[in-house]
């Protein structure tokens, strides 16, 4: 991912709010990585605060939809991972 796109992706995903904490996936630190893919695609690797999070599907879909709506990528793939596990120190101060 080119460095100039990182703020734009972060701004788009800042609108995705975790329903439990009421904070954005960016502020919570749930987004691990965003990578440019061939043919104008974007791959986002994210996590949830816990395995089995009941909002996981909702968050993944919301991240995909916001990234697509931003116009920064023609297609978006979102991968959910728990490696490394999320910890509160990933949250923005």
Secondary structure, 3 states (H helix, E strand, C coil): CCHHHHHHHHHHHCCCECCCCCCEHHHHCCEEEEEEEHHHEEEEEECCCCCCCCCHHHHHHHHHHHHHHCCCCCEEEEEECCCCCCCHHHCCC
